[in-house]
Amino acid sequence: MTAEALTAPEIATPHGFFTRRGGVSQGPFSSLNCSLSGADDREAVLENRGRVARALGGEPASLVGLTQVHGVAVAVADVPWAAGQGPRADAVVTAVPGIVLGIVTADCAPVLFADVAAGVVGAAHAGWRGAADGVLEATIAAMRALGAMRISASVGPCIRQASYEVAADMRAAVLAADASAGGFFVDGRPERWQFDLAGYCAERLRRAGAVEVGIVDADTLPDTERFFSHRRRTLAGGGPIGHQMSAIVI
């Protein structure tokens, strides 16, 4: 079985928002788990990541990942680095053909970027904190520093508003960072709100100057067959979890 991925019409270069299907991992990591930071078998994860790279026409050794920390730092990939040795950052950009940029998520929003004419691509991991603090704007700025001018972006499968209940402290933290974000929260249960993470990311991308912005229609929490979900794991009382990968190459 090949690695399964969703694609976005806005991104005119090889890319994929990969699902959890089409890998070799077993049990709770079944089957295309691409995170090296969990308890899954390392060789299985490396095979899964290799399948992602090959699905985009790349070599396994050309795929670069990050040590993701829910921040706003952006790495520039001039040469591939070893699997599991990525810098502490939540976005990565490159202007080098053949380098496959990968980020892992399990409810947070994966965002892929491309300016095909300029030959520059990017990938970002945007949870609510990173999005509110500016990781998407930082990615666009880093791409522009490499020569990008007309950047398209797509927000991939993430936890969607109907599934994403948040408490007052999280809402307050987002609004403290971005007072304009209030419209992305709708009332839910008492002292609870439903947050539109995908819509919020898309709006931040538009405000930052992306010329075309899309959202992939998928909700990670209820879709057990296709996606890992941190919130689903939490609601079930914990346990091991895998992560899907989103990747792009110029």
The 8 nearest C-alpha neighbors of each residue, nearest first, counted from 0:
[[1, 21, 2, 22, 20, 3, 23, 50],
 [2, 0, 21, 3, 50, 22, 54, 20],
 [1, 3, 21, 50, 20, 22, 51, 4],
 [4, 2, 17, 20, 18, 21, 1, 5],
 [5, 3, 17, 16, 15, 18, 6, 2],
 [4, 6, 16, 15, 17, 7, 3, 18],
 [7, 5, 15, 16, 4, 14, 8, 215],
 [6, 8, 9, 10, 153, 215, 5, 213],
 [9, 7, 10, 6, 11, 213, 153, 215],
 [8, 10, 7, 151, 11, 213, 211, 152],
 [11, 9, 8, 7, 12, 113, 151, 152],
 [12, 10, 9, 115, 13, 8, 113, 14],
 [11, 13, 10, 249, 14, 248, 115, 247],
 [14, 12, 55, 248, 247, 249, 11, 15],
 [15, 13, 247, 246, 12, 55, 248, 6],
 [14, 16, 4, 6, 17, 246, 5, 245],
 [15, 17, 245, 5, 4, 6, 155, 244],
 [18, 16, 4, 15, 244, 245, 3, 243],
 [17, 19, 225, 20, 226, 4, 3, 243],
 [18, 20, 31, 225, 226, 243, 30, 32],
 [21, 19, 31, 18, 30, 3, 22, 2],
 [20, 22, 2, 1, 0, 31, 3, 30],
 [23, 21, 31, 30, 47, 20, 24, 2],
 [22, 24, 30, 43, 31, 25, 47, 29],
 [25, 23, 30, 29, 43, 28, 22, 31],
 [24, 26, 29, 28, 30, 27, 23, 39],
 [25, 27, 28, 29, 24, 30, 39, 239],
 [26, 28, 29, 240, 25, 239, 241, 30],
 [29, 27, 241, 26, 25, 24, 32, 30],
 [30, 28, 25, 24, 26, 27, 31, 32],
 [29, 31, 24, 22, 23, 20, 28, 19],
 [32, 30, 22, 19, 20, 47, 21, 33],
 [31, 33, 241, 242, 28, 30, 243, 34],
 [34, 32, 44, 48, 242, 243, 244, 47],
 [35, 33, 36, 242, 32, 37, 241, 103],
 [34, 36, 37, 83, 44, 33, 41, 39],
 [37, 35, 34, 38, 83, 39, 66, 41],
 [38, 36, 39, 35, 34, 241, 240, 239],
 [39, 37, 40, 36, 239, 35, 41, 240],
 [38, 40, 37, 41, 28, 44, 24, 35],
 [39, 41, 43, 42, 44, 38, 24, 35],
 [42, 40, 44, 43, 39, 45, 35, 38],
 [43, 41, 45, 44, 40, 46, 47, 39],
 [42, 44, 46, 40, 41, 45, 24, 23],
 [45, 43, 47, 41, 33, 46, 42, 48],
 [46, 44, 42, 48, 47, 43, 49, 41],
 [45, 47, 49, 43, 44, 48, 42, 50],
 [48, 46, 44, 50, 22, 49, 45, 31],
 [49, 47, 51, 45, 50, 46, 33, 44],
 [48, 50, 59, 46, 52, 47, 51, 45],
 [51, 49, 47, 53, 48, 52, 54, 2],
 [50, 52, 48, 54, 49, 53, 2, 47],
 [51, 53, 57, 49, 59, 55, 50, 54],
 [52, 54, 56, 57, 50, 55, 51, 58],
 [55, 53, 51, 52, 56, 50, 2, 57],
 [56, 54, 53, 52, 57, 13, 14, 51],
 [55, 57, 53, 54, 52, 58, 13, 97],
 [58, 56, 52, 53, 55, 97, 61, 59],
 [57, 59, 61, 60, 52, 53, 56, 49],
 [60, 58, 49, 52, 61, 62, 57, 53],
 [59, 61, 58, 62, 79, 81, 49, 82],
 [60, 62, 98, 58, 59, 79, 99, 63],
 [63, 61, 99, 60, 59, 100, 52, 98],
 [64, 62, 100, 79, 101, 99, 80, 61],
 [63, 65, 101, 85, 102, 100, 62, 82],
 [66, 64, 85, 67, 86, 88, 87, 102],
 [65, 67, 87, 85, 86, 88, 68, 64],
 [66, 68, 89, 88, 65, 87, 69, 70],
 [67, 69, 70, 88, 89, 87, 66, 71],
 [70, 68, 129, 67, 89, 128, 126, 71],
 [69, 71, 129, 68, 72, 89, 88, 134],
 [70, 72, 134, 129, 89, 133, 73, 137],
 [71, 73, 88, 89, 70, 90, 74, 134],
 [74, 72, 90, 91, 88, 138, 89, 71],
 [75, 73, 91, 90, 88, 76, 92, 72],
 [74, 76, 92, 91, 93, 77, 73, 141],
 [75, 77, 93, 78, 92, 74, 79, 91],
 [76, 78, 75, 95, 93, 79, 94, 98],
 [79, 77, 76, 80, 98, 95, 61, 63],
 [80, 78, 61, 63, 76, 98, 62, 81],
 [79, 81, 63, 78, 82, 84, 85, 61],
 [80, 82, 84, 83, 79, 85, 63, 60],
 [83, 81, 84, 80, 63, 64, 85, 62],
 [82, 84, 85, 81, 35, 64, 65, 66],
 [85, 83, 81, 82, 86, 80, 65, 66],
 [84, 86, 65, 66, 64, 83, 87, 80],
 [87, 85, 65, 66, 88, 84, 74, 67],
 [88, 86, 66, 67, 65, 68, 85, 89],
 [89, 87, 72, 67, 73, 86, 90, 66],
 [90, 88, 67, 124, 123, 72, 70, 71],
 [91, 89, 123, 73, 122, 88, 124, 74],
 [90, 92, 74, 73, 122, 121, 75, 123],
 [93, 91, 121, 75, 120, 76, 142, 74],
 [92, 94, 76, 95, 120, 75, 119, 77],
 [93, 95, 119, 118, 96, 120, 145, 92],
 [96, 94, 93, 98, 97, 77, 249, 119],
 [97, 95, 249, 98, 94, 248, 118, 93],
 [96, 98, 248, 99, 57, 249, 95, 61],
 [97, 99, 61, 96, 248, 95, 62, 100],
 [100, 98, 62, 248, 247, 61, 97, 63],
 [99, 101, 246, 63, 247, 62, 248, 122],
 [102, 100, 246, 64, 245, 63, 244, 99],
 [101, 103, 244, 245, 64, 124, 246, 123],
 [104, 102, 244, 243, 242, 245, 34, 101],
 [105, 103, 242, 107, 243, 106, 244, 109],
 [104, 106, 228, 242, 227, 229, 107, 243],
 [107, 105, 157, 158, 228, 219, 104, 229],
 [108, 106, 126, 157, 104, 125, 105, 109],
 [107, 109, 157, 125, 126, 124, 155, 110],
 [108, 110, 124, 155, 123, 154, 125, 245],
 [111, 109, 154, 123, 153, 122, 155, 108],
 [110, 112, 122, 153, 152, 121, 123, 109],
 [113, 111, 152, 121, 120, 151, 122, 150],
 [114, 112, 120, 151, 150, 115, 119, 10],
 [113, 115, 150, 119, 117, 116, 149, 147],
 [114, 116, 118, 117, 113, 119, 11, 12],
 [117, 115, 118, 114, 119, 147, 149, 148],
 [116, 118, 147, 115, 114, 119, 146, 148],
 [117, 119, 115, 116, 94, 114, 249, 120],
 [118, 120, 94, 114, 117, 93, 113, 147],
 [121, 119, 113, 112, 92, 93, 114, 249],
 [120, 122, 92, 112, 91, 111, 113, 93],
 [121, 123, 111, 90, 91, 110, 112, 100],
 [124, 122, 90, 110, 89, 109, 125, 111],
 [123, 125, 109, 89, 108, 90, 102, 110],
 [126, 124, 108, 129, 130, 107, 123, 109],
 [125, 127, 107, 129, 128, 108, 130, 124],
 [126, 128, 130, 129, 131, 125, 196, 173],
 [129, 127, 131, 126, 130, 132, 69, 173],
 [128, 130, 132, 125, 70, 126, 134, 69],
 [129, 131, 127, 125, 133, 128, 132, 134],
 [130, 132, 128, 129, 133, 176, 173, 127],
 [131, 133, 129, 130, 128, 134, 176, 71],
 [134, 132, 136, 130, 135, 131, 129, 137],
 [133, 135, 71, 137, 129, 136, 130, 138],
 [136, 134, 138, 137, 133, 130, 139, 204],
 [135, 137, 139, 133, 138, 134, 207, 140],
 [136, 138, 134, 140, 135, 139, 133, 141],
 [139, 137, 141, 135, 136, 140, 134, 73],
 [138, 140, 142, 136, 141, 137, 143, 135],
 [141, 139, 137, 143, 138, 142, 136, 144],
 [140, 142, 144, 138, 143, 139, 137, 145],
 [143, 141, 139, 145, 144, 140, 147, 138],
 [142, 144, 147, 146, 140, 145, 141, 148],
 [143, 145, 141, 142, 146, 140, 147, 139],
 [146, 144, 142, 143, 147, 141, 94, 119],
 [147, 145, 143, 144, 117, 148, 142, 119],
 [146, 148, 143, 117, 142, 114, 145, 119],
 [147, 149, 150, 143, 146, 114, 117, 142],
 [150, 148, 114, 210, 147, 151, 209, 116],
 [149, 151, 114, 209, 113, 210, 148, 112],
 [150, 152, 211, 113, 209, 112, 210, 212],
 [153, 151, 112, 212, 111, 211, 113, 213],
 [152, 154, 213, 111, 212, 214, 110, 155],
 [155, 153, 110, 214, 109, 215, 213, 108],
 [154, 156, 215, 109, 110, 108, 214, 153],
 [157, 155, 217, 215, 218, 219, 108, 216],
 [158, 156, 106, 108, 219, 107, 218, 159],
 [157, 159, 106, 219, 218, 220, 163, 162],
 [160, 158, 218, 162, 161, 163, 157, 195],
 [159, 161, 195, 163, 194, 162, 193, 196],
 [160, 162, 159, 163, 193, 164, 194, 195],
 [163, 161, 160, 159, 164, 158, 220, 193],
 [162, 164, 160, 193, 194, 161, 159, 158],
 [163, 165, 193, 192, 162, 191, 194, 166],
 [166, 164, 192, 191, 193, 163, 169, 194],
 [165, 167, 191, 168, 169, 190, 192, 170],
 [166, 168, 170, 169, 171, 190, 191, 165],
 [169, 167, 171, 170, 166, 172, 165, 173],
 [168, 170, 172, 171, 167, 166, 173, 165],
 [171, 169, 167, 173, 172, 168, 174, 166],
 [170, 172, 168, 174, 169, 173, 167, 175],
 [173, 171, 175, 169, 170, 174, 168, 176],
 [174, 172, 176, 170, 175, 171, 131, 177],
 [173, 175, 178, 177, 171, 176, 172, 180],
 [176, 174, 172, 173, 177, 171, 178, 170],
 [175, 177, 173, 174, 131, 172, 132, 178],
 [178, 176, 174, 179, 175, 180, 173, 131],
 [177, 179, 174, 180, 175, 176, 181, 173],
 [180, 178, 177, 181, 174, 182, 183, 176],
 [181, 179, 178, 182, 177, 183, 174, 173],
 [182, 180, 183, 179, 184, 174, 178, 170],
 [181, 183, 184, 180, 185, 179, 195, 199],
 [182, 184, 195, 181, 180, 194, 199, 185],
 [185, 183, 194, 182, 193, 181, 192, 195],
 [186, 184, 193, 192, 187, 183, 194, 182],
 [187, 185, 192, 193, 191, 184, 188, 189],
 [186, 188, 192, 191, 193, 185, 189, 164],
 [187, 189, 191, 190, 186, 192, 164, 193],
 [190, 188, 191, 187, 186, 192, 166, 167],
 [191, 189, 188, 167, 166, 192, 187, 186],
 [192, 190, 166, 188, 187, 189, 165, 164],
 [191, 193, 186, 187, 165, 185, 164, 184],
 [194, 192, 164, 185, 163, 160, 184, 187],
 [193, 195, 184, 160, 163, 183, 196, 192],
 [196, 194, 160, 183, 198, 197, 199, 159],
 [195, 197, 199, 198, 194, 200, 159, 127],
 [198, 196, 200, 199, 195, 201, 154, 159],
 [199, 197, 201, 195, 200, 196, 202, 183],
 [198, 200, 196, 202, 201, 197, 195, 203],
 [201, 199, 203, 197, 202, 198, 196, 204],
 [202, 200, 198, 204, 199, 203, 197, 205],
 [201, 203, 205, 199, 204, 200, 198, 206],
 [202, 204, 200, 206, 201, 205, 207, 199],
 [203, 205, 207, 201, 202, 206, 209, 200],
 [206, 204, 202, 209, 208, 207, 203, 201],
 [205, 207, 203, 208, 204, 202, 209, 201],
 [208, 206, 204, 205, 136, 209, 203, 139],
 [207, 209, 205, 206, 210, 204, 150, 139],
 [210, 208, 150, 205, 151, 204, 211, 207],
 [211, 209, 151, 150, 149, 208, 212, 205],
 [212, 210, 151, 209, 152, 9, 213, 150],
 [213, 211, 152, 153, 151, 201, 209, 210],
 [212, 214, 153, 154, 9, 152, 215, 211],
 [213, 215, 154, 153, 155, 216, 197, 212],
 [216, 214, 155, 156, 217, 154, 213, 7],
 [215, 217, 214, 156, 218, 155, 157, 159],
 [216, 218, 156, 215, 219, 157, 159, 155],
 [219, 217, 158, 159, 157, 220, 156, 222],
 [218, 220, 158, 157, 226, 222, 106, 228],
 [219, 221, 228, 222, 231, 158, 218, 230],
 [222, 220, 223, 219, 218, 162, 231, 228],
 [223, 221, 219, 224, 220, 225, 226, 218],
 [222, 224, 225, 226, 221, 227, 220, 219],
 [225, 223, 222, 226, 19, 20, 227, 18],
 [226, 224, 18, 19, 223, 222, 20, 227],
 [227, 225, 19, 219, 18, 223, 222, 224],
 [226, 228, 105, 242, 241, 243, 19, 219],
 [229, 227, 105, 231, 106, 220, 230, 219],
 [228, 230, 232, 231, 105, 106, 233, 227],
 [231, 229, 233, 232, 228, 234, 220, 106],
 [232, 230, 234, 228, 233, 229, 220, 235],
 [231, 233, 229, 235, 237, 230, 234, 228],
 [234, 232, 230, 237, 236, 235, 231, 229],
 [233, 235, 231, 236, 232, 230, 237, 229],
 [236, 234, 232, 233, 237, 231, 238, 230],
 [237, 235, 233, 234, 232, 238, 231, 230],
 [238, 236, 233, 232, 235, 239, 234, 240],
 [237, 239, 240, 232, 236, 233, 235, 27],
 [240, 238, 27, 237, 241, 38, 37, 28],
 [241, 239, 28, 27, 238, 242, 227, 232],
 [240, 242, 28, 32, 227, 34, 243, 239],
 [243, 241, 105, 32, 104, 34, 227, 103],
 [242, 244, 103, 104, 19, 32, 18, 33],
 [245, 243, 103, 17, 102, 33, 101, 246],
 [246, 244, 16, 17, 102, 101, 15, 103],
 [245, 247, 101, 100, 14, 15, 244, 99],
 [246, 248, 14, 100, 99, 13, 15, 101],
 [249, 247, 99, 13, 98, 97, 100, 14],
 [248, 96, 12, 97, 118, 120, 119, 13]]
